[in-house]
Every structure is written in C-alpha cells, then in structure tokens.
Amino acid sequence: MIDQDTVNKIIDSAEIIDVVQDFVHLKRRGVNFLGLCPFHGEKTPSFTVSPSKGIYKCFGCGKAGNSVGFIMEHEQLSYPEALKYLAKKYQIEIKEEEYSAEQVEQKNHRESMMIVTAFAQKYFSKILNTDTEGKAIGLSYFKERGFSKETIEKFQLGYSPEKRTAFTEHATKNGYKLEYLSSTGLTIDKNDYQFDRFAGRVIFPIHALSGNPIAFGGRILKSDSKMAKYLNSPESEIYHKSNVLYGIYFAKREIVKQDKCYMVEGYTDVISMHQAGIENVVASSGTSLTVNQIMLVKRFSDNLTILYDGDAAGIKASFRGIDLVLEQGMNVKVVLFPDGEDPDSFSKKMSKRELKEFINENENDFIRFKTGLLLEDAKNDPVKRSRLISDIVRSIAVIPDAITRSVYIKECSDLLDVQEDALYAESNRLMFQKKEEERKRAFSETQQQLKQAQSTPLPGFIEDVFAEVNEKEIVSFLITYGDMELFSEPGDDPFSSNTISVAEYIINEILNDDLEFKNLVYKQIFEDYTSHFKREEIPDSKFFVNHPDEKIRALAADIFSEDYKASAIWTKGGKKIETPDKTLKEDVPKAINSYKLKIIQQAIKDNEIQLKKLLPGQIELINMLLEQKMTLNETKRKLAEETGNRIIF
C-alpha cells in the first residue's frame, strides 16, 4: 500500500510530456503536442498531449487519461504498479517489502510473469558477477568481447549456471511458482521433470520500452553441434518477438535526439555500438522485420539506417522487410561494412569519431543501393535485368508519397537505362494490383464481420420486457452516427457492394425482433428517426436539438455535449469526430446484443416467477414454461458469446 502523500508526490512529479515522450515521438502543435498513437496503428498522427491539462487524448481510437493512466494502458500495469513505475523514473522512494510467495500468488498472471522475469534478470546478473562459475565463464566471455563493466551493468548481462536445475530450484525456493516460471519460458516442464531453459549460457535480457525485462536470449559457449548457438525465450503473454526490438529501451531517447535509428542484426552489435558511443541503435535479433517493429521505430523517427555486414545473401534476404519500411513512408538508408566485418567487430577497431565518420560517408539511399547491388548481379543477362527492373519498381511502388516515387523513378531511369514511361507503367500496374488485393481482402473481412454482427433473434413469445438502461446507448448511436457506413454487402460483382449504415442496422435489428423502447423519450426519438429513414431522409442533430418536445431537446443536448461518451466513441458539441470503422463495427452490434441480453435476462426471471406460481397439477403450463426456459437460456448463451460476456447459468 502506497501512502497518499507519496501518491501525490508521484503524480505531481510525473509531467505528461516527460512520461509520454519516453514512448512516443512528439512534435509541438500550438500549445499541445502531437504524435503517432501507441495504442493503435496509424500513419497520420492523431495522438494529442496537453501539458497545461496534464492529459493525453487519441482522436483515432478514443483512449485518454493522465500520466498514470498512460503507463497503465501502455505497459498493461495496475494502478499501484504504474505508480511504482513512475516513482522509479523520478527517483521517489517507496518503502516496500520484497514480494513473498503469497503476494506473488495474489497478482494477476501478467504481473506475476513480469515479476518473475525481473527476478530472473537479477539472478543471472548476480551469478555473472559473484559466482565462481559465472565469473570464470560468463564474465570472462564478455570481457573477451571487449565489454566494459559499465556496459555489462547497463545491459544487465548475466549467466545461467551449467547445472540444469540451478535457476528453477533457486526460484521455487524463493516462493516463485512453477506456473510462472514455465509460462515465461525460463523453466521447461517436461514429463514431470523441470529444468532451466538457459543452463550454461550467457544471458542477454530483452527489455520492453519501459525498461522491464520481458524475455531473454542465451548464447552457449561450448562447441556443440547438437545445441543452438543462440536460444531465445518463447512467445508468451508478455513477450511477442514480432513487436519487440532489442535495445529499444536504451536507444529511444537518442533516436529522438538524433532523429535517426540504426538497425543491426544481433545483441552484441547493439552493445558494441553503444560502447562505441552510438546509442541510437536497435536490433531485429535475426528475425525478419515486421510492421509492428517498424512502427515501433517510427514512433521516434522517420529515418532508419540499416547497418549490414558484407554477406550479400543476407542483404538480399532482408529486402522484403525494407519494402515494409518504405511502405510506412520512412526514409531508409544503408551502410555496408567491409568484407568480414560487422558492427560488433568494426566498432572495436575505430574511435567514436572515426566510426561516425565512416557511417556518415558510406550511407547510401536504399533504392540506389539495391539498384547497384542487383545491377552487378544481372550484368549483361537480359532475363536477370528484366527481373531486376521489376524488383526495383516493386520497392518504389510501395512508397506512399507520389513525389518521392517520381524522384526515384527518374533516378532509376538513368541508372537502369530504361525510359521513365515504362517504369511509371510498371509502378502503376503494381500499385493497382496491390489495391485490388487489399479491396478483395477488405471485402472478405467485411462479409465475415457482417455475418458475425448479425444478432441472434429473440424468441417470439417474449412480451412486455424492457431494458431501459441500454436504450440511451442505442439511441445515441442512432442520432450521432446513423448516416455512417457500418458494413458492406456483396453487389453484383466482387468489386461492388451495397453499404449498410448504422441507422439501417439498428432499425432492422429493433423492428425484426418487434422490440419497443420503454422510455417514452427514447421511443419517440426512434420512431421519428425511423419515419425519416423510411422516406430516405436522415434527420440531422438540429432536428432533435430543436425538437418540439422539451425532454427530447434536453436528451439531444446531453448526447451531443462534450462530456457524453457513447461506448468508446466521443462526440463534441454536436460535431462528430471521425473514428475508425472498426470502432463502430464492434460497438454498435455489441450495444444491440447487450440490449437483447438484458431483455432475455429479465424474461428468464419472469419465467422463473411464473413457474413458482403454478400448482403441481398444471402440467401443460409447466411444460410450456420449461420449454420456454430452455429456449431463453439457449438464446442467452448465444447473445453472451456475441457480446463477449461470460454467462454462468
């Protein structure tokens, strides 16, 4: 328990800009700051931070809050855990005992996993620095690699003992449950035998943006062809390798400062570059680049430079990943190290100044680099040359900015000795092909969403059962977003569709089930809207704000006011703030299902009351009500599944 004085001190110290910019690259826009939202994928910034109000707000996904709320949302922490995170950041002391076994058990699964990985990191680091085996094997290896004591401490490097059960025994002895040791991948539980995943390996902790260790990489030092040289933590609730870049926690501030990120391949490349004085560097850890990893870099800078060793095959294999970077509108450059050198080895042979000069002098635009490399391969072979041209244009075609594409086409026309018109034609063909594929995919996804969104009908015998508490939400969606597209139905061909608006969906669902609002104000609004809709008219906000009925005017003002929140979607002063289609596609059907679920639940209660009133001899009525009860429970189950609720019968 954190005392209130300490809580107040933490909140007062946690400046919203200072907290958010640890995770998001912000640019000033008037009195506020703007950046790419860390909670949903977007290419155009809609995430706003207000220093004067101490809050953040995303006008894309609707998430908002203060400094503590941001950390809770971003790091998936509880309120006390978020306070502790900020206390650590601002060096505010919180006196708290170590977690006992009982305390660990009380934490939720994710928090417990985070606690276990933090415990493991400290254990591995302690073994490296104090244990005889750790110093003789692990520490000696890191020193041989040229890592200083400060570097080893900074990256929290460690060592796991040769004894296959050393860590697991130590952890369980200290009260950490096998469940969490196993789910984090630290312990392997096989045939009732538990042993350490990383036994006999030097350890590289993998950190989240917040600095918390969430996974580990382990390198074996023995020459054993049967064992993998590097071993990583498996995917878990807290670690998804496609979303993580090694070193991002240590690099993020410098990436923002330099407005550039260097990308290398492995752990030691990152560490050596840091030690050489270049800290805005991260690693993909040997995996192909993913969109999530690219967006992680894009939060802090639009400029990415890939540092390659001289392996031509490895370079070509990475081209597809770099096309993904270009697709996000980022500026991509390449540096090629001399044959036999990589960032780790090369950085040790140069001074900080020499290394920076080499990188700056050898940076090459990716498209030019790729063109030159493939031209060398193709030489005078016309077939290879044709494939080369298609490959280069494919990279250019994914670039979202038309002016940038045209500049590259002009340059490549000169380099490849091909007319610009031909390159434009191929680029346009590829862009059209991609759009068609995206359209087909979106069409298929929409049909699936539409199928899933169609609500389970209510049994016809339900009469005079209401759910007034849900009626306002449905009416709010209707009059605020009624004219917006919700789904598309198939047209006469695969590339045409008939749209279904929010109003059409809501009206059909209500009328098809013969539902009727209990609240007379909501009922009148629904009837007014429906009558307009049947005349192919859409009543605007003024119709309800200026309605003859005083109660409807008051309700409309409430719905269109700044403070009213309809589900996850906000309106402001009667003006709609555009939100992603996905939000409406999820929220509107959920509102309908929740409404029906409330009606079903009340109908079940009414059914039970009627059953209790019947006499034992009224067999026919009893059987009828029991049949209705079964139907109601089955409908309840289906609606609960569609709504995402857990219903216990």
Residue, then its C-alpha position, 0 to 999 in steps of 0.5 A: m500500500i502506497d501512502q497518499d502523500t507519496v501518491n501525490k508526490i508521484i503524480d505531481s512529479a510525473e509531467i505528461i510530456d516527460v512520461v509520454q515522450d519516453f514512448v512516443h515521438l512528439k512534435r509541438r502543435g500550438v500549445n499541445f503536442l502531437g504524435l503517432c498513437p501507441f495504442h493503435g496503428e496509424k500513419t497520420p498522427s492523431f495522438t494529442v498531449s496537453p501539458s497545461k491539462g496534464i492529459y493525453k487524448c487519441f482522436g483515432c481510437g478514443k483512449a485518454g487519461n493522465s500520466v498514470g493512466f498512460i503507463m497503465e494502458h501502455e505497459q498493461l500495469s495496475y494502478p499501484e504498479a504504474l505508480k511504482y513505475l513512475a516513482k522509479k523514473y523520478q527517483i521517489e522512494i517507496k518503502e516496500e517489502e520484497y514480494s513473498a510467495e503469497q503476494v506473488e500468488q495474489k497478482n494477476h498472471r501478467e504481473s506475476m510473469m513480469i515479476v518473475t522475469a525481473f527476478a530472473q534478470k537479477y539472478f543471472s546478473k548476480i551469478l555473472n558477477t559473484d559466482t565462481e562459475g559465472k565469473a570464470i565463464g560468463l564474465s570472462y566471455f564478455k570481457e573477451r568481447g571487449f565489454s566494459k563493466e559499465t556496459i555489462e551493468k547497463f545491459q544487465l548481462g548475466y549467466s545461467p549456471e551449467k547445472r540444469t536445475a540451478f535457476t528453477e530450484h533457486a526460484t521455487k525456493n524463493g516462493y516463485k511458482l512453477e506456473y510462472l516460471s514455465s509460462t515465461g519460458l525460463t523453466i521447461d516442464k517436461n514429463d514431470y521433470q523441470f529444468d532451466r531453459f538457459a543452463g550454461r549460457v550467457i544471458f542477454p535480457i530483452h527489455a520492453l520500452s519501459g525498461n522491464p525485462i520481458a524475455f531473454g536470449g542465451r548464447i552457449l559457449k561450448s562447441d556443440s553441434k547438437m545445441a543452438k548457438y543462440l536460444n531465445s525465450p518463447e512467445s508468451e503473454i508478455y513477450h511477442k518477438s514480432n513487436v519487440l526490438y532489442g535495445i529499444y529501451f536504451a536507444k529511444r531517447e537518442i533516436v529522438k535526439q538524433d532523429k535517426c535509428y540504426m538497425v543491426e542484426g544481433y545483441t552484441d552489435v547493439i552493445s558494441m555500438h553503444q560502447a562505441g558511443i552510438e546509442n541510437v541503435v536497435a536490433s531485429s535479433g535475426t528475425s525478419l522485420t515486421v510492421n509492428q517493429i517498424m512502427l515501433v521505430k517510427r514512433f521516434s523517427d522517420n529515418l532508419t539506417i540499416l547497418y549490414d555486414g558484407d554477406a550479400a545473401g543476407i542483404k538480399a534476404s532482408f529486402r522484403g522487410i525494407d519494402l515494409v519500411l518504405e511502405q510506412g513512408m520512412n526514409v531508409k538508408v544503408v551502410l555496408f561494412p567491409d568484407g568480414e566485418d560487422p558492427d560488433s567487430f568494426s566498432k572495436k577497431m575505430s574511435k567514436r569519431e572515426l566510426k561516425e565518420f565512416i557511417n556518415e560517408n558510406e550511407n547510401d539511399f536504399i533504392r540506389f543501393k539495391t539498384g547497384l547491388l542487383l545491377e552487378d548481379a544481372k550484368n549483361d543477362p537480359v532475363k536477370r535485368s528484366r527481373l531486376i527492373s521489376d524488383i526495383v519498381r516493386s520497392i518504389a511502388v510501395i512508397p506512399d508519397a507520389i513525389t518521392r516515387s517520381v524522384y526515384i523513378k527518374e533516378c532509376s531511369d538513368l541508372l537502369d537505362v530504361q525510359e521513365d514511361a515504362l517504369y511509371a507503367e510498371s509502378n502503376r500496374l503494381m500499385f493497382q494490383k496491390k489495391e485490388e488485393e487489399r479491396k478483395r481482402a477488405f471485402s472478405e473481412t467485411q462479409q465475415q464481420l457482417k455475418q458475425a454482427q448479425s444478432t441472434p433473434l429473440p424468441g417470439f413469445i417474449e412480451d412486455v420486457f424492457a431494458e431501459v438502461n441500454e436504450k440511451e446507448i442505442v439511441s445515441f448511436l442512432i442520432t450521432y452516427g446513423d448516416m455512417e457506413l457500418f458494413s458492406e454487402p456483396g453487389d453484383d460483382p466482387f468489386s461492388s457492394n451495397t453499404i449498410s449504415v448504422a441507422e439501417y442496422i439498428i432499425n432492422e435489428i429493433l423492428n425484426d425482433d418487434l422490440e419497443f423502447k420503454n422510455l417514452v423519450y427514447k421511443q419517440i426519438f426512434e420512431d421519428y428517426t425511423s419515419h425519416f429513414k423510411r422516406e430516405e431522409i436522415p434527420d440531422s442533430k438540429f432536428f432533435v436539438n430543436h425538437p418540439d418536445e422539451k425532454i427530447r431537446a434536453l436528451a439531444a443536448d446531453i448526447f451531443s455535449e462534450d462530456y457524453k461518451a457513447s461506448a468508446i466513441w466521443t462526440k463534441g458539441g454536436k460535431k462528430i469526430e471521425t473514428p475508425d470503422k472498426t470502432l463502430k463495427e464492434d460497438v454498435p452490434k455489441a450495444i444491440n446484443s447487450y440490449k437483447l441480453k438484458i431483455i432475455q435476462q429479465a424474461i428468464k426471471d419472469n419465467e422463473i416467477q411464473l413457474k413458482k406460481l403454478l400448482p403441481g397439477q398444471i402440467e401443460l403450463i409447466n411444460m410450456l414454461l420449461e420449454q420456454k426456459m430452455t429456449l431463453n437460456e439457449t438464446k442467452r448463451k448465444l447473445a453472451e458469446e456475441t457480446g463477449n460476456r461470460i454467462i454462468f447459468 
